[in-house]
């Protein structure tokens, strides 16, 4: 993840948390993923958990949750919101996927990494997912760009856009349960639900 992106999230953690709160938790998506997984109390990893907005809903459905984020500022807010929950400050690109998981969530987080890193993460996740395990990814849809930069009053954030062809190529090991495009605000999003099958 670009250092400038991390610095921007750290600099304005509270402001971004308020902004994300306005979007609301992805309750329907979370429920759909848990239903597809079908396990009671599954092991869940959330990449880019931010201030814990979605962790609040996820942790109503499991006690085995770990949220990671590269922003110390956002993790501090998450720990305040959910003091009994496991959160770690770590960049997605340097995280070691070693503990077995049943569900992975990545709400608007993998859009901060390049295709090379994204594909490596997908392969690493595949190796740690249980049979029938599920991964939910939410991405900005569009033509892949190496330098998608958004600048606001708090600083710069780097984004990468993904199309369906690229996504299907990178996720070729998985069964694609659903792949949908949704307009949210001014942005077109691509939501992808992957499952590890024999």
Secondary structure, DSSP 8 states (H G I E B T S, - for coil): --HHHHHHHHHTHHHHHHHHHHH---HHHHHHHHHHH--TT-EEEEES-TTSTTHHHHTTT-SEEEEEES-HHHHHHHHHH-TTSEEEE--GGG----S-EEEEEEES-GGGS-HHHHHHHHHHHHHHEEEEEEEEEEEEBSS--TTEEEEETTEEEEE--B-HHHHHHHTTTSEEEEEEEEEETTEEEEEEEEE---
